Amino acid sequence: DFRQAQTIGPISATIRSVAVKLNDGSVWLQNPVAPTEEFFKLLDEIGPVKHIVISTYAIEHKAYAADVHKKYPSAKVYVTPKQKTVPLDLPLPLLGIPVDGILDEGETLVDGTKAPWANELDCAILAYDNKEAGAVPIVE
């Protein structure tokens, strides 16, 4: 669990990323935080990053995904469905974030294949989209 405080103007928040060492010694990384020297050092101590999962719409994680992928270019990138970017909704590859798979419910990807970590991690997608209530769509 990596935590970083971020401040933009009067708004301050703590964001976090989760890294899990899988049975094969590789790392499953969820929602990368800012790519600092310390972050990369700690990740490298765990093992080689093999999977980068962007499971949120939050810009504070997507903003760093391309930099983290550059550090670990052999890592595959997986995202939740219906990813959006703001202020313009651009395809993630245009932001330097390759998409190797889109997560579906449970242990599968939308193409019907099994997620590479399915035998080790239980995953679920939590989504909320209620435009009538004025809510911003959320996917985690």
Backbone bond lengths (Angstrom), bond angles and torsions (degrees), N, CA, C in turn:
res aa  C-N    CA-C-N  psi(-1)  N-CA   C-N-CA  omega(-1)  CA-C   N-CA-C  phi
1 D - - - 1.444 - - 1.532 107.14 -
2 F 1.324 116.60 114.77 1.462 122.96 179.07 1.517 107.73 -108.24
3 R 1.319 117.51 129.42 1.463 121.25 179.56 1.522 109.79 -122.43
4 Q 1.344 115.17 141.06 1.457 120.95 177.13 1.522 108.88 -139.69
5 A 1.317 115.67 136.41 1.467 120.90 174.46 1.522 107.73 -84.86
6 Q 1.331 116.19 134.86 1.456 121.05 177.87 1.513 109.04 -130.87
7 T 1.320 115.49 138.03 1.461 121.07 -179.65 1.517 109.14 -130.77
8 I 1.324 114.96 129.60 1.462 121.96 173.85 1.517 105.62 -128.14
9 G 1.334 115.78 107.98 1.465 119.76 -176.73 1.517 109.80 60.74
10 P 1.329 116.84 -129.84 1.462 119.74 -178.30 1.533 114.06 -83.62
11 I 1.340 116.12 -2.28 1.464 119.71 -176.32 1.519 109.65 -98.44
12 S 1.325 115.59 129.73 1.457 121.08 178.57 1.524 108.53 -130.00
13 A 1.321 115.99 137.64 1.464 120.47 179.88 1.523 109.10 -148.42
14 T 1.299 115.27 154.47 1.455 121.10 173.48 1.519 107.00 -104.82
15 I 1.325 116.12 124.90 1.454 119.49 177.04 1.519 108.46 -111.15
16 R 1.326 115.34 159.75 1.457 117.51 -178.89 1.514 111.03 -141.43
17 S 1.297 113.90 158.13 1.450 123.83 176.53 1.519 106.51 -128.67
18 V 1.314 115.73 149.13 1.465 120.18 -179.88 1.524 108.36 -118.77
19 A 1.327 116.17 132.74 1.464 122.12 175.42 1.523 108.26 -120.12
20 V 1.331 115.75 133.38 1.458 121.34 179.26 1.521 108.50 -124.95
21 K 1.334 115.51 129.57 1.465 119.83 175.71 1.524 107.68 -83.76
22 L 1.325 116.14 120.29 1.465 121.07 -179.32 1.526 110.62 -84.91
23 N 1.311 115.90 168.36 1.469 120.94 -176.91 1.524 113.88 -57.78
24 D 1.341 117.18 -29.72 1.471 119.32 179.74 1.533 112.44 -82.82
25 G 1.353 116.91 4.34 1.458 121.96 178.43 1.518 113.82 90.86
26 S 1.340 117.44 -8.08 1.468 120.54 -179.69 1.526 110.16 -83.09
27 V 1.342 115.02 170.74 1.460 121.24 -176.15 1.526 110.70 -113.89
28 W 1.320 115.25 134.16 1.465 125.25 170.90 1.516 104.73 -100.99
29 L 1.330 117.03 117.89 1.458 122.07 -175.17 1.522 109.99 -115.56
30 Q 1.314 116.36 123.97 1.462 121.56 -179.79 1.525 110.34 -107.54
31 N 1.327 116.38 130.20 1.463 124.35 173.45 1.532 113.12 50.15
32 P 1.334 117.13 74.58 1.464 119.86 -178.00 1.528 113.64 -55.41
33 V 1.310 114.88 141.52 1.472 121.40 173.28 1.529 107.64 -93.48
34 A 1.332 116.96 -176.03 1.465 121.27 -177.93 1.528 110.65 -53.73
35 P 1.331 116.22 132.99 1.462 121.09 -175.11 1.524 112.71 -78.83
36 T 1.308 115.57 77.45 1.457 120.23 178.46 1.524 109.90 -88.73
37 E 1.304 115.49 164.24 1.461 120.38 176.16 1.532 110.91 -57.99
38 E 1.331 116.18 -41.43 1.466 120.75 179.52 1.524 111.36 -63.89
39 F 1.337 117.52 -43.02 1.469 121.72 179.33 1.526 109.88 -59.09
40 F 1.351 117.18 -48.83 1.457 120.22 -179.34 1.526 111.72 -64.75
41 K 1.315 117.59 -38.19 1.466 121.38 179.23 1.528 110.46 -62.25
42 L 1.325 116.51 -45.99 1.468 120.91 179.56 1.528 111.39 -64.87
43 L 1.332 116.85 -41.14 1.469 119.76 177.32 1.519 110.72 -61.92
44 D 1.318 116.64 -46.22 1.463 120.72 -178.75 1.522 111.96 -62.47
45 E 1.320 117.41 -29.94 1.465 120.66 177.27 1.530 111.12 -68.22
46 I 1.332 116.83 -28.05 1.468 120.94 179.30 1.522 110.16 -76.57
47 G 1.323 116.54 -44.84 1.461 121.08 -178.54 1.512 110.59 156.61
48 P 1.335 117.41 -178.13 1.467 120.39 -179.66 1.538 110.65 -73.45
49 V 1.324 116.55 133.62 1.462 120.61 179.50 1.524 108.70 -76.17
50 K 1.323 115.50 119.87 1.466 121.88 -177.01 1.531 112.01 -110.18
51 H 1.338 116.91 -29.10 1.464 121.73 -177.24 1.528 109.00 -133.21
52 I 1.337 115.89 127.97 1.464 121.88 173.35 1.522 105.89 -114.75
53 V 1.332 116.27 120.86 1.458 121.16 -177.51 1.527 109.23 -113.49
54 I 1.328 115.39 121.38 1.462 120.70 175.75 1.526 105.55 -104.15
55 S 1.313 114.65 101.58 1.468 119.32 -172.88 1.520 112.25 -109.54
56 T 1.314 116.38 26.12 1.455 119.32 -178.20 1.521 110.04 -146.96
57 Y 1.315 115.97 156.12 1.464 120.83 173.08 1.523 110.52 -80.80
58 A 1.312 117.44 -15.52 1.466 122.33 -170.75 1.529 112.10 -56.82
59 I 1.321 115.09 125.40 1.460 121.71 -178.06 1.527 111.94 -62.30
60 E 1.333 117.61 -29.75 1.461 119.28 -177.48 1.522 112.78 -65.32
61 H 1.320 118.60 -16.19 1.463 120.88 175.01 1.528 110.91 -98.42
62 K 1.315 117.15 -41.86 1.464 120.20 179.37 1.517 111.77 -64.17
63 A 1.316 117.01 -33.11 1.465 121.14 -178.58 1.527 111.46 -58.99
64 Y 1.310 118.07 -27.15 1.461 122.00 -175.84 1.528 113.62 -103.86
65 A 1.301 117.17 -10.14 1.468 120.20 -174.92 1.525 112.39 -60.77
66 A 1.333 117.75 -41.28 1.471 120.36 -179.86 1.528 110.84 -63.15
67 D 1.333 116.95 -42.44 1.466 120.08 179.61 1.524 111.51 -65.34
68 V 1.314 116.69 -39.44 1.461 120.07 178.91 1.522 109.80 -67.91
69 H 1.332 117.08 -39.41 1.467 119.35 177.94 1.528 111.38 -66.06
70 K 1.322 117.92 -34.22 1.472 120.42 176.53 1.523 110.87 -62.59
71 K 1.328 116.62 -36.34 1.468 121.30 178.41 1.530 110.33 -70.58
72 Y 1.336 116.58 -34.75 1.468 122.32 -178.36 1.528 108.94 -123.99
73 P 1.351 118.10 69.35 1.465 121.10 -172.49 1.526 115.24 -65.01
74 S 1.314 118.27 -20.06 1.467 119.04 178.57 1.533 111.92 -85.05
75 A 1.331 117.13 -7.95 1.471 120.40 178.39 1.516 110.02 -69.73
76 K 1.313 116.05 141.83 1.465 122.30 175.84 1.526 108.02 -89.73
77 V 1.329 115.99 142.98 1.464 121.57 -178.55 1.523 109.42 -109.21
78 Y 1.328 115.33 128.64 1.466 122.63 179.20 1.519 108.24 -121.64
79 V 1.327 116.43 142.71 1.462 121.19 -178.21 1.524 110.18 -131.27
80 T 1.336 114.72 161.10 1.460 119.63 172.50 1.528 108.23 -78.35
81 P 1.329 117.41 160.89 1.461 120.23 -178.70 1.529 112.62 -65.69
82 K 1.319 114.79 157.86 1.464 123.56 173.67 1.525 113.02 58.39
83 Q 1.310 116.81 38.87 1.464 120.20 178.35 1.525 110.19 -59.81
84 K 1.301 116.33 140.54 1.467 123.39 178.67 1.519 108.18 -127.25
85 T 1.324 115.73 154.43 1.455 120.57 171.68 1.525 107.90 -126.68
86 V 1.312 115.95 150.88 1.460 120.80 179.88 1.530 108.55 -128.05
87 P 1.304 119.67 150.48 1.459 127.70 4.47 1.528 113.53 -78.72
88 L 1.341 118.46 -20.65 1.456 121.51 175.40 1.513 108.85 -105.10
89 D 1.326 116.89 137.98 1.457 120.19 179.22 1.522 108.73 -85.24
90 L 1.334 115.55 95.54 1.455 122.22 -178.19 1.520 110.32 -107.41
91 P 1.324 117.49 148.49 1.465 119.62 174.59 1.526 109.73 -60.38
92 L 1.310 117.44 139.24 1.460 121.16 -177.71 1.532 113.48 -56.49
93 P 1.349 119.67 -37.84 1.472 117.73 177.71 1.531 113.56 -58.73
94 L 1.331 118.30 -29.22 1.464 120.34 176.46 1.526 111.67 -68.18
95 L 1.326 116.68 -19.83 1.458 122.00 177.65 1.526 111.41 -94.56
96 G 1.331 116.17 7.05 1.458 120.78 179.90 1.515 113.31 84.85
97 I 1.332 116.82 15.70 1.467 121.37 -179.36 1.523 108.40 -111.71
98 P 1.338 117.80 102.23 1.458 119.06 177.95 1.531 109.15 -70.59
99 V 1.299 116.87 147.43 1.470 120.33 177.78 1.525 107.65 -115.06
100 D 1.333 115.83 111.97 1.460 121.20 -179.72 1.524 112.46 -94.34
101 G 1.333 116.79 -17.79 1.454 120.15 178.94 1.514 111.11 -167.08
102 I 1.335 114.84 150.73 1.459 120.81 177.32 1.518 107.46 -114.11
103 L 1.323 115.66 126.26 1.457 121.13 -177.29 1.520 111.19 -69.59
104 D 1.320 115.40 143.10 1.451 122.26 174.29 1.522 105.90 -118.38
105 E 1.276 117.45 -167.86 1.466 119.86 179.45 1.528 111.36 -67.29
106 G 1.316 115.41 141.72 1.464 120.97 174.56 1.507 113.67 65.87
107 E 1.325 115.89 -126.47 1.462 120.37 -171.28 1.524 113.76 -100.30
108 T 1.325 118.17 10.32 1.453 119.68 -177.01 1.531 112.63 -112.53
109 L 1.325 113.31 162.44 1.457 121.80 172.89 1.527 107.33 -100.28
110 V 1.318 117.96 164.36 1.466 119.81 -176.77 1.521 112.84 -63.63
111 D 1.333 117.77 -21.51 1.467 119.46 177.45 1.530 112.07 -80.83
112 G 1.346 116.42 2.83 1.460 121.27 177.19 1.520 114.77 91.56
113 T 1.334 117.84 -8.86 1.462 119.97 178.29 1.525 110.03 -80.16
114 K 1.309 114.01 160.58 1.459 120.68 179.66 1.527 110.06 -81.51
115 A 1.327 117.20 137.75 1.462 120.59 175.78 1.533 108.26 -61.64
116 P 1.336 118.03 138.90 1.467 120.83 -176.45 1.526 114.48 -56.72
117 W 1.312 118.29 -25.32 1.462 122.74 -178.28 1.526 112.74 -99.98
118 A 1.312 117.80 7.91 1.471 122.42 -171.74 1.530 113.74 -57.52
119 N 1.310 117.82 -30.98 1.464 120.06 -178.81 1.528 112.81 -79.51
120 E 1.346 116.76 -7.59 1.460 119.91 -176.35 1.523 114.29 -118.94
121 L 1.322 117.37 -30.25 1.462 121.03 -176.44 1.528 110.42 -123.75
122 D 1.305 116.33 134.78 1.462 120.90 172.45 1.519 107.52 -89.44
123 C 1.318 116.43 125.85 1.457 120.90 -179.03 1.521 109.87 -127.47
124 A 1.310 115.31 149.21 1.459 121.87 174.73 1.516 107.77 -145.55
125 I 1.319 116.15 151.63 1.463 120.85 177.21 1.521 108.44 -102.70
126 L 1.310 115.29 127.05 1.458 121.83 175.66 1.524 106.62 -105.75
127 A 1.325 116.90 122.73 1.467 119.93 -177.18 1.520 110.24 -132.62
128 Y 1.320 114.83 143.93 1.466 121.22 176.48 1.518 107.87 -141.69
129 D 1.314 116.80 125.50 1.460 121.21 -179.70 1.524 107.33 -146.26
130 N 1.319 117.17 98.55 1.458 121.51 -178.94 1.526 108.70 -131.49
131 K 1.329 115.39 83.97 1.467 120.57 -178.49 1.527 111.41 -63.53
132 E 1.330 116.92 -31.49 1.466 120.35 179.86 1.519 111.54 -62.21
133 A 1.317 116.41 -31.91 1.465 120.70 178.98 1.530 111.53 -86.71
134 G 1.341 116.09 -1.32 1.457 119.57 -179.21 1.516 113.16 79.24
135 A 1.315 115.84 16.48 1.476 120.17 -177.63 1.527 110.60 -85.67
136 V 1.299 115.27 147.27 1.451 122.09 174.22 1.519 106.77 -83.23
137 P 1.346 118.46 136.94 1.466 119.33 178.20 1.528 110.96 -58.59
138 I 1.313 115.74 138.96 1.462 122.12 -179.43 1.520 107.60 -129.70
139 V 1.323 116.18 134.27 1.463 121.35 173.47 1.511 106.84 -135.35
140 E 1.292 117.20 130.61 1.465 122.69 176.31 1.506 108.28 -131.76
